[in-house]
């Protein structure tokens, strides 16, 4: 009986040692060969469609989900003429290929010049913005391979590369500076935005703002 217990104890200890060794190797491999962060999201070029003049919005075809090509008409405004000039129709066009993701326009309503009517994105040209802590930025360089894991699609891994490293921290343009009422600077670890390409969507319906985890190959 004692011999059996000894054998069992040795087996348990062996399992613990092997498991601990594998865990240690896995941790070493992750920290030495990869840099990971979940402070990342899907991004894209946001396009704001605004009224070009004061007037009545006499036409609007930009429904959420509609895709437009560059220079395609999305609406028009009837602008009041000056002096004795007659009112004139001014067309509203889209500056680049994009899809409407938000529409605030109400047909036949009066709009002022510069009034935002819609927000659009080119959903075929999205990327990932990852915020890398400043203490790790020396491990980042353009061209590195990146594994991309989108929270919304946990069973679909994507791939990309580092395209651009920001020239300022994300907090540089914050409306809430890191100072207190006495004017003293509160030191906190800053993050630097890094742009990562997406090689292939693999049929996933990616949209700006989706949460992402990235694993950067050092």
Backbone as JSON, one array per atom type, in Angstrom:
{
  "sequence": "XXXXXXXXXXXXXXXXXXXXXXXXXXXXXXXXXXXXXXXXXXXXXXXXXXXXXXXXXXXXXXXXXXXXXXXXXXXXXXXXXXXXXXXXXXXXXXXXXXXXXXXXXXXXXXXXXXXXXXXXXXXXXXXXXXXXXXXXXXXXXXXXXXXXXXXXXXXXXXXXXXXXXXXXXXXXXXXXXXXXXXXXXXXXXXXXXXXXXXXXXXXXXXXXXXXXXXXXXX",
  "N": [[0.83, -1.2, 0.0], [1.92, 1.27, 0.82], [3.87, 1.57, -1.14], [2.31, 1.93, -3.4], [1.13, 4.34, -2.8], [3.37, 5.96, -2.8], [4.18, 5.78, -5.46], [1.93, 6.99, -6.65], [2.12, 9.54, -5.53], [4.53, 10.36, -6.65], [3.79, 10.43, -9.33], [1.87, 12.46, -9.28], [3.47, 14.62, -8.47], [5.14, 14.73, -10.69], [3.35, 15.43, -12.7], [2.65, 17.97, -11.8], [5.12, 19.28, -11.98], [5.65, 19.08, -14.75], [3.4, 20.41, -15.77], [3.8, 22.93, -14.6], [6.21, 23.58, -15.81], [5.45, 23.74, -18.52], [3.62, 25.85, -18.37], [5.34, 27.89, -17.55], [7.05, 28.0, -19.76], [5.2, 28.73, -21.72], [4.46, 31.28, -20.81], [6.92, 32.58, -20.96], [7.38, 32.4, -23.71], [5.28, 33.98, -24.69], [5.87, 36.52, -23.62], [8.43, 37.09, -24.57], [8.38, 36.71, -27.37], [6.06, 37.93, -28.27], [3.86, 40.81, -28.14], [1.09, 41.8, -26.49], [-2.17, 43.33, -26.41], [-5.36, 44.45, -25.26], [-6.35, 46.88, -25.58], [-7.61, 48.1, -27.95], [-9.23, 48.71, -31.12], [-11.54, 48.43, -33.93], [-11.06, 50.64, -36.59], [-11.59, 53.46, -38.85], [-11.76, 55.71, -41.69], [-13.61, 58.41, -40.94], [-16.29, 60.08, -42.47], [-17.88, 63.1, -42.71], [-20.95, 64.25, -43.8], [-22.1, 67.28, -44.74], [-24.34, 70.12, -44.87], [-24.04, 72.22, -47.68], [-24.9, 74.81, -47.81], [-27.17, 77.39, -46.55], [-30.58, 76.55, -46.38], [-33.45, 74.74, -47.7], [-33.77, 71.29, -47.28], [-34.32, 69.59, -49.91], [-34.09, 67.15, -51.06], [-33.08, 63.85, -50.17], [-31.3, 60.92, -49.97], [-29.85, 59.3, -48.37], [-29.89, 56.68, -46.58], [-29.33, 54.75, -43.59], [-26.89, 52.31, -43.95], [-26.82, 52.38, -46.66], [-24.75, 52.38, -49.54], [-22.44, 54.5, -51.14], [-20.82, 55.79, -54.06], [-17.78, 57.57, -54.86], [-18.28, 61.04, -55.37], [-20.95, 60.7, -55.92], [-24.36, 61.69, -55.89], [-26.13, 62.53, -52.93], [-28.06, 64.04, -51.83], [-29.87, 67.23, -51.87], [-29.97, 70.8, -51.58], [-32.17, 73.54, -51.44], [-31.24, 76.63, -51.93], [-31.65, 79.96, -50.74], [-31.83, 82.75, -52.91], [-29.75, 85.66, -53.44], [-30.52, 89.09, -53.14], [-32.15, 89.93, -56.06], [-31.91, 87.49, -57.16], [-32.94, 84.21, -58.1], [-34.02, 81.37, -56.1], [-31.68, 78.67, -55.75], [-30.77, 75.32, -56.6], [-28.62, 73.25, -54.81], [-26.47, 70.64, -55.11], [-25.67, 67.81, -53.03], [-22.88, 65.92, -52.58], [-20.97, 62.84, -52.23], [-17.72, 62.56, -50.93], [-16.0, 60.37, -51.15], [-15.8, 56.79, -51.68], [-18.16, 55.27, -49.64], [-20.13, 54.15, -46.8], [-23.28, 54.84, -45.35], [-23.51, 55.3, -41.94], [-24.77, 56.64, -39.97], [-27.55, 58.79, -39.95], [-28.78, 62.01, -39.88], [-30.41, 63.62, -41.26], [-33.39, 65.28, -42.27], [-35.79, 65.25, -44.58], [-36.99, 68.05, -46.39], [-36.67, 69.79, -44.3], [-35.31, 72.79, -42.79], [-31.93, 73.62, -43.14], [-28.79, 74.69, -41.87], [-25.8, 76.13, -43.25], [-23.1, 73.92, -43.18], [-24.27, 72.22, -41.38], [-24.23, 69.02, -39.93], [-25.25, 66.19, -41.71], [-25.01, 63.48, -42.12], [-23.05, 60.59, -41.16], [-20.36, 58.75, -42.41], [-18.54, 55.8, -43.44], [-15.85, 54.14, -45.1], [-16.36, 51.02, -45.39], [-14.97, 49.0, -46.55], [-12.38, 49.5, -46.21], [-11.04, 49.33, -43.6], [-9.2, 49.46, -40.48], [-7.11, 48.54, -37.66], [-6.78, 50.22, -34.61], [-4.45, 50.23, -32.19], [-3.61, 50.84, -28.86], [-0.58, 51.32, -27.54], [1.41, 50.91, -24.68], [3.7, 53.38, -23.59], [6.08, 52.42, -22.52], [6.52, 50.13, -23.91], [6.87, 50.76, -26.51], [9.28, 50.7, -27.88], [9.52, 48.15, -28.78], [8.04, 48.03, -31.02], [7.66, 48.22, -34.53], [7.3, 49.37, -37.9], [5.81, 47.12, -40.19], [5.82, 44.75, -38.76], [4.33, 41.56, -38.1], [0.93, 40.9, -37.16], [-1.44, 39.36, -35.05], [-4.92, 39.32, -35.02], [-7.71, 39.58, -32.99], [-11.07, 39.73, -32.9], [-13.52, 40.76, -30.69], [-16.26, 40.37, -31.21], [-16.31, 38.25, -32.94], [-15.28, 35.56, -31.95], [-14.23, 33.12, -32.86], [-12.8, 33.51, -35.12], [-9.84, 34.3, -36.39], [-7.85, 37.02, -37.42], [-5.39, 38.57, -39.58], [-2.67, 40.92, -39.82], [-0.56, 43.83, -40.35], [1.82, 46.06, -38.83], [1.29, 49.35, -39.66], [1.6, 52.1, -39.17], [3.04, 54.22, -36.73], [2.05, 56.24, -34.08], [2.72, 59.78, -33.65], [2.3, 61.12, -31.37], [1.07, 60.86, -28.01], [-2.03, 59.28, -27.02], [-3.26, 60.77, -25.07], [-2.44, 63.35, -25.49], [-4.12, 65.15, -26.8], [-6.26, 65.25, -25.16], [-9.24, 66.37, -23.5], [-9.16, 66.5, -20.83], [-6.63, 67.25, -19.04], [-3.67, 65.86, -17.41], [-3.47, 67.12, -14.76], [-3.74, 68.56, -11.47], [-5.69, 70.61, -9.14], [-3.74, 72.19, -8.04], [-1.96, 72.56, -10.01], [0.03, 70.72, -10.43], [1.72, 68.16, -12.23], [0.37, 65.01, -12.94], [1.82, 62.01, -13.1], [1.31, 59.44, -15.34], [1.28, 56.29, -17.03], [1.53, 56.63, -20.45], [-0.2, 56.04, -23.59], [0.44, 55.1, -26.96], [-0.96, 55.52, -30.11], [-1.21, 52.96, -32.53], [-1.33, 52.03, -35.88], [-2.82, 49.32, -37.54], [-2.95, 47.18, -40.26], [-5.59, 45.28, -41.9], [-5.46, 42.25, -43.26], [-7.31, 40.49, -44.5], [-10.78, 40.32, -44.4], [-12.16, 37.99, -44.12], [-14.84, 37.49, -44.63], [-16.17, 38.57, -42.46], [-18.39, 40.87, -40.88], [-17.2, 43.59, -40.24], [-17.21, 46.54, -38.23], [-16.62, 49.99, -37.46], [-15.31, 50.71, -34.22], [-15.61, 48.26, -32.94], [-14.44, 46.08, -30.39], [-11.11, 44.87, -29.96], [-8.45, 42.48, -29.64], [-4.98, 42.41, -29.88], [-2.05, 40.68, -31.01], [1.2, 41.21, -31.26], [3.92, 40.33, -33.24], [7.16, 40.2, -32.19]],
  "CA": [[0.0, 0.0, 0.0], [2.81, 2.42, 0.87], [4.53, 1.68, -2.44], [1.33, 2.5, -4.33], [0.99, 5.76, -2.45], [4.59, 6.62, -3.23], [4.1, 5.89, -6.92], [0.91, 7.98, -6.94], [2.68, 10.84, -5.16], [5.52, 10.7, -7.66], [3.06, 10.78, -10.56], [1.27, 13.8, -9.05], [4.55, 15.6, -8.5], [5.6, 14.82, -12.08], [2.34, 16.2, -13.43], [2.78, 19.37, -11.36], [6.36, 19.82, -12.54], [5.48, 19.21, -16.19], [2.44, 21.49, -15.98], [4.46, 24.19, -14.27], [7.2, 23.87, -16.84], [4.74, 24.17, -19.72], [3.08, 27.18, -18.09], [6.46, 28.82, -17.54], [7.49, 28.16, -21.14], [4.18, 29.49, -22.43], [4.57, 32.67, -20.37], [8.18, 33.09, -21.52], [7.19, 32.54, -25.15], [4.39, 35.12, -24.93], [6.5, 37.79, -23.26], [9.64, 37.31, -25.37], [8.12, 36.72, -28.8], [4.84, 38.66, -28.62], [3.37, 41.9, -27.31], [-0.37, 41.75, -26.62], [-2.99, 44.32, -25.71], [-6.77, 44.48, -25.62], [-6.71, 48.29, -25.72], [-7.59, 48.26, -29.4], [-10.55, 48.63, -31.74], [-11.63, 48.63, -35.37], [-11.14, 52.06, -36.94], [-11.71, 53.78, -40.27], [-11.84, 57.14, -41.99], [-14.97, 58.92, -40.81], [-16.62, 61.15, -43.4], [-19.08, 63.84, -42.31], [-21.66, 64.91, -44.89], [-22.71, 68.49, -44.19], [-25.04, 70.97, -45.83], [-23.12, 73.2, -48.27], [-25.47, 76.15, -47.77], [-28.45, 77.52, -45.85], [-31.72, 76.32, -47.26], [-34.35, 73.62, -47.41], [-33.27, 70.0, -47.78], [-35.42, 69.15, -50.76], [-33.9, 65.74, -51.45], [-32.11, 63.1, -49.35], [-31.41, 59.48, -50.23], [-28.84, 58.6, -47.56], [-30.38, 55.85, -45.47], [-28.29, 53.97, -42.91], [-26.58, 51.06, -44.64], [-26.67, 52.62, -48.1], [-23.37, 52.58, -49.98], [-22.32, 55.48, -52.21], [-19.53, 55.93, -54.71], [-17.21, 58.92, -54.84], [-18.95, 62.08, -56.16], [-22.35, 60.38, -56.15], [-25.28, 62.61, -55.2], [-26.84, 61.94, -51.81], [-29.16, 64.94, -51.51], [-29.74, 68.57, -52.42], [-30.51, 71.89, -50.78], [-32.64, 74.7, -52.18], [-30.71, 77.79, -51.21], [-32.29, 81.22, -51.08], [-31.01, 83.63, -53.71], [-29.43, 86.95, -52.85], [-31.07, 90.19, -53.92], [-33.23, 89.52, -56.97], [-31.6, 86.16, -57.71], [-33.89, 83.15, -57.76], [-33.44, 80.27, -55.31], [-30.94, 77.71, -56.57], [-30.59, 73.98, -56.02], [-27.22, 72.86, -54.65], [-26.38, 69.19, -54.89], [-24.78, 67.32, -51.98], [-22.24, 64.7, -53.07], [-20.11, 62.09, -51.31], [-16.34, 62.79, -51.37], [-15.27, 59.13, -51.37], [-16.63, 55.59, -51.5], [-18.46, 55.15, -48.21], [-21.45, 53.66, -46.41], [-23.92, 55.65, -44.31], [-23.66, 54.6, -40.66], [-25.67, 57.46, -39.16], [-28.18, 59.83, -40.75], [-29.55, 62.97, -39.1], [-31.12, 64.46, -42.21], [-34.84, 65.2, -42.37], [-36.16, 65.86, -45.85], [-37.84, 69.25, -46.37], [-36.37, 70.63, -43.15], [-34.34, 73.84, -43.06], [-30.61, 73.29, -42.61], [-27.81, 75.75, -42.01], [-24.54, 75.75, -43.88], [-22.23, 73.19, -42.27], [-25.02, 71.3, -40.51], [-23.95, 67.61, -40.24], [-26.42, 65.45, -42.16], [-24.76, 62.03, -42.03], [-21.7, 60.1, -40.92], [-20.1, 57.63, -43.3], [-17.24, 55.13, -43.4], [-15.55, 53.17, -46.14], [-16.29, 49.76, -44.65], [-14.05, 48.09, -47.24], [-11.01, 49.95, -45.93], [-10.92, 49.54, -42.16], [-7.95, 49.04, -39.88], [-7.15, 48.44, -36.2], [-5.96, 51.15, -33.85], [-4.06, 49.65, -30.91], [-2.91, 51.78, -27.99], [0.55, 50.62, -26.94], [2.01, 51.67, -23.59], [4.96, 54.01, -24.0], [7.2, 51.6, -22.08], [6.68, 49.01, -24.84], [6.88, 51.24, -27.9], [10.55, 50.35, -28.53], [9.38, 46.82, -29.36], [7.14, 48.14, -32.16], [8.2, 48.83, -35.74], [6.46, 49.18, -39.09], [6.03, 45.88, -40.92], [5.67, 43.57, -37.91], [3.09, 40.79, -38.23], [0.02, 41.05, -36.02], [-2.62, 38.52, -34.97], [-6.04, 40.17, -34.63], [-8.85, 38.83, -32.45], [-12.2, 40.63, -32.73], [-14.4, 40.23, -29.64], [-17.56, 39.98, -31.76], [-16.16, 37.02, -33.72], [-14.22, 34.89, -31.19], [-13.68, 31.92, -33.51], [-12.23, 33.91, -36.4], [-8.63, 35.08, -36.2], [-7.44, 37.79, -38.59], [-3.97, 38.9, -39.62], [-2.35, 42.23, -40.34], [0.8, 44.31, -40.13], [1.96, 47.42, -38.33], [1.38, 50.29, -40.77], [2.0, 53.44, -38.76], [3.18, 54.46, -35.29], [1.67, 57.62, -33.82], [3.75, 60.74, -33.29], [1.9, 61.74, -30.1], [0.28, 59.95, -27.18], [-3.47, 59.47, -27.14], [-3.68, 61.77, -24.11], [-1.94, 64.68, -25.84], [-5.22, 66.02, -27.21], [-7.38, 65.01, -24.25], [-9.87, 67.55, -22.91], [-8.93, 66.43, -19.38], [-5.19, 67.1, -18.84], [-3.26, 65.18, -16.19], [-3.05, 68.06, -13.73], [-4.75, 68.76, -10.43], [-6.0, 72.02, -8.9], [-2.52, 72.92, -7.67], [-1.14, 72.72, -11.21], [1.06, 69.7, -10.49], [1.51, 67.13, -13.24], [0.18, 63.65, -12.42], [2.46, 61.12, -14.06], [0.69, 58.14, -15.6], [1.8, 55.67, -18.24], [0.81, 57.06, -21.63], [-0.29, 55.07, -24.68], [0.68, 55.66, -28.29], [-1.77, 54.78, -31.08], [-0.5, 52.26, -33.62], [-2.28, 51.6, -36.91], [-2.56, 47.96, -38.0], [-3.78, 46.81, -41.41], [-6.32, 44.01, -41.83], [-5.16, 41.63, -44.55], [-8.5, 39.86, -45.1], [-11.9, 40.32, -43.46], [-12.66, 36.61, -44.06], [-16.3, 37.49, -44.65], [-16.74, 39.13, -41.24], [-18.97, 42.19, -41.04], [-16.51, 44.47, -39.3], [-17.67, 47.92, -38.2], [-15.79, 50.81, -36.59], [-15.62, 50.71, -32.8], [-15.57, 46.92, -32.36], [-13.28, 45.81, -29.54], [-10.14, 43.96, -30.56], [-7.2, 42.16, -28.95], [-3.93, 42.17, -30.87], [-0.81, 40.05, -30.59], [2.22, 41.69, -32.18], [5.11, 39.5, -33.3], [8.36, 41.03, -32.03]],
  "C": [[0.86, 1.25, 0.0], [3.51, 2.66, -0.47], [3.59, 2.32, -3.46], [1.17, 3.99, -4.08], [2.2, 6.55, -2.93], [4.6, 6.83, -4.74], [3.11, 6.98, -7.32], [1.41, 9.39, -6.65], [3.69, 11.3, -6.2], [4.86, 11.12, -8.98], [2.46, 12.18, -10.44], [2.34, 14.88, -9.13], [5.07, 15.81, -9.92], [4.65, 15.66, -12.91], [2.45, 17.69, -13.1], [4.01, 20.01, -11.98], [6.24, 20.06, -14.04], [4.53, 20.36, -16.51], [3.05, 22.84, -15.71], [5.49, 24.58, -15.31], [6.56, 24.37, -18.12], [4.18, 25.58, -19.55], [4.18, 28.23, -18.13], [6.97, 29.07, -18.96], [6.51, 29.0, -21.95], [4.27, 30.97, -22.09], [5.83, 33.3, -20.98], [8.03, 33.35, -23.02], [6.35, 33.76, -25.48], [5.11, 36.44, -24.69], [7.71, 38.11, -24.13], [9.31, 37.5, -26.85], [6.93, 37.57, -29.22], [4.61, 39.82, -27.65], [1.86, 41.97, -27.53], [-1.03, 42.9, -25.88], [-4.43, 44.19, -26.17], [-7.29, 45.92, -25.68], [-6.65, 48.64, -27.2], [-9.01, 48.14, -29.93], [-10.45, 48.82, -33.25], [-11.82, 50.12, -35.63], [-11.29, 52.23, -38.44], [-11.76, 55.28, -40.45], [-13.29, 57.6, -41.93], [-15.17, 60.1, -41.75], [-17.92, 61.8, -42.94], [-19.68, 64.52, -43.53], [-22.42, 66.08, -44.29], [-23.41, 69.28, -45.28], [-24.08, 72.03, -46.37], [-23.63, 74.63, -48.19], [-26.72, 76.17, -46.89], [-29.57, 77.26, -46.84], [-32.55, 75.14, -46.82], [-33.8, 72.36, -48.05], [-34.38, 69.37, -48.62], [-35.28, 67.69, -51.2], [-32.84, 65.11, -50.56], [-32.34, 61.61, -49.55], [-30.47, 58.66, -49.36], [-29.41, 57.88, -46.36], [-29.23, 55.05, -44.88], [-28.12, 52.62, -43.62], [-26.4, 51.23, -46.14], [-25.21, 52.94, -48.43], [-23.34, 53.53, -51.17], [-20.91, 55.47, -52.77], [-19.06, 57.37, -54.64], [-17.93, 59.82, -55.83], [-20.4, 61.77, -56.48], [-23.23, 61.31, -55.31], [-26.05, 61.88, -54.1], [-28.03, 62.8, -51.39], [-28.97, 66.28, -52.17], [-30.46, 69.57, -51.53], [-30.97, 73.0, -51.72], [-32.23, 75.94, -51.39], [-31.36, 79.07, -51.7], [-31.33, 82.09, -51.88], [-30.75, 84.95, -53.0], [-29.96, 88.06, -53.75], [-32.24, 89.72, -54.76], [-33.01, 88.13, -57.57], [-32.62, 85.13, -57.23], [-33.21, 82.09, -56.9], [-32.76, 79.26, -56.22], [-30.77, 76.39, -55.83], [-29.1, 73.64, -56.0], [-27.16, 71.38, -54.3], [-25.38, 68.87, -53.78], [-24.2, 65.99, -52.47], [-21.33, 64.09, -52.01], [-18.66, 62.18, -51.79], [-15.53, 61.52, -51.63], [-16.22, 57.96, -51.24], [-16.88, 55.38, -50.02], [-19.89, 54.65, -48.02], [-22.0, 54.52, -45.28], [-24.07, 54.81, -43.05], [-24.56, 55.37, -39.69], [-26.23, 58.57, -40.05], [-29.05, 60.71, -39.85], [-30.45, 63.83, -39.97], [-32.63, 64.21, -42.17], [-35.26, 65.96, -43.62], [-37.17, 66.98, -45.65], [-37.63, 70.12, -45.14], [-35.36, 71.71, -43.56], [-33.01, 73.47, -42.4], [-29.69, 74.49, -42.82], [-26.55, 75.24, -42.67], [-23.62, 75.09, -42.85], [-22.94, 72.25, -41.32], [-24.71, 69.85, -40.87], [-25.25, 66.87, -40.58], [-26.24, 63.94, -42.02], [-23.29, 61.78, -41.71], [-21.51, 58.85, -41.75], [-18.71, 57.06, -43.06], [-17.08, 54.28, -44.65], [-15.33, 51.84, -45.43], [-15.41, 48.71, -45.33], [-12.6, 48.45, -46.98], [-10.88, 50.32, -44.45], [-9.55, 49.07, -41.68], [-8.14, 48.93, -38.37], [-6.26, 49.53, -35.61], [-5.71, 50.52, -32.48], [-3.28, 50.68, -30.12], [-1.83, 51.04, -27.21], [1.17, 51.49, -25.85], [3.4, 52.16, -24.0], [6.19, 53.19, -23.6], [7.46, 50.41, -23.0], [6.88, 49.46, -26.28], [8.18, 50.92, -28.62], [10.51, 48.97, -29.17], [8.53, 46.84, -30.63], [7.86, 48.79, -33.33], [7.29, 48.49, -36.92], [6.84, 47.88, -39.79], [5.88, 44.63, -40.09], [4.32, 42.89, -38.14], [2.26, 40.91, -36.97], [-1.12, 40.05, -36.15], [-3.75, 39.36, -34.37], [-7.21, 39.3, -34.19], [-9.97, 39.81, -32.14], [-13.18, 40.01, -31.73], [-15.72, 39.7, -30.19], [-17.51, 38.65, -32.52], [-15.03, 36.18, -33.11], [-13.58, 33.69, -31.89], [-13.05, 32.22, -34.87], [-11.04, 34.82, -36.19], [-8.26, 35.77, -37.52], [-5.95, 38.11, -38.49], [-3.77, 40.29, -40.2], [-0.9, 42.57, -40.09], [0.77, 45.72, -39.56], [2.16, 48.35, -39.52], [1.97, 51.64, -40.36], [2.05, 53.53, -37.24], [2.93, 55.94, -35.03], [2.84, 58.49, -33.38], [3.39, 61.51, -32.02], [1.08, 60.73, -29.33], [-1.2, 60.25, -27.34], [-3.97, 60.57, -26.2], [-3.26, 63.19, -24.43], [-3.07, 65.65, -26.14], [-6.45, 65.83, -26.34], [-7.92, 66.33, -23.7], [-9.66, 67.6, -21.4], [-7.44, 66.21, -19.14], [-4.87, 66.48, -17.49], [-2.66, 66.16, -15.18], [-4.14, 68.18, -12.69], [-4.91, 70.26, -10.19], [-4.77, 72.84, -8.53], [-1.59, 73.12, -8.87], [-0.04, 71.7, -11.34], [0.71, 68.63, -11.53], [1.39, 65.76, -12.57], [0.72, 62.66, -13.44], [1.74, 59.79, -14.14], [1.3, 57.6, -16.89], [0.93, 56.05, -19.43], [0.76, 55.93, -22.67], [-0.16, 55.79, -26.01], [-0.13, 54.85, -29.3], [-0.92, 54.2, -32.21], [-1.55, 51.75, -34.6], [-1.85, 50.26, -37.47], [-3.51, 47.64, -39.16], [-4.52, 45.52, -41.13], [-6.18, 43.37, -43.2], [-6.41, 41.11, -45.26], [-9.6, 39.81, -44.05], [-12.44, 38.91, -43.21], [-14.18, 36.56, -43.95], [-16.96, 38.08, -43.42], [-17.26, 40.53, -41.5], [-18.4, 43.12, -39.97], [-17.09, 45.88, -39.38], [-16.79, 48.7, -37.23], [-16.27, 50.77, -35.14], [-15.62, 49.33, -32.15], [-14.3, 46.73, -31.55], [-12.41, 44.7, -30.13], [-9.01, 43.69, -29.57], [-6.17, 41.86, -30.03], [-2.73, 41.5, -30.23], [0.25, 40.37, -31.64], [3.45, 40.8, -32.1], [6.33, 40.41, -33.21], [9.43, 40.63, -33.04]]
}
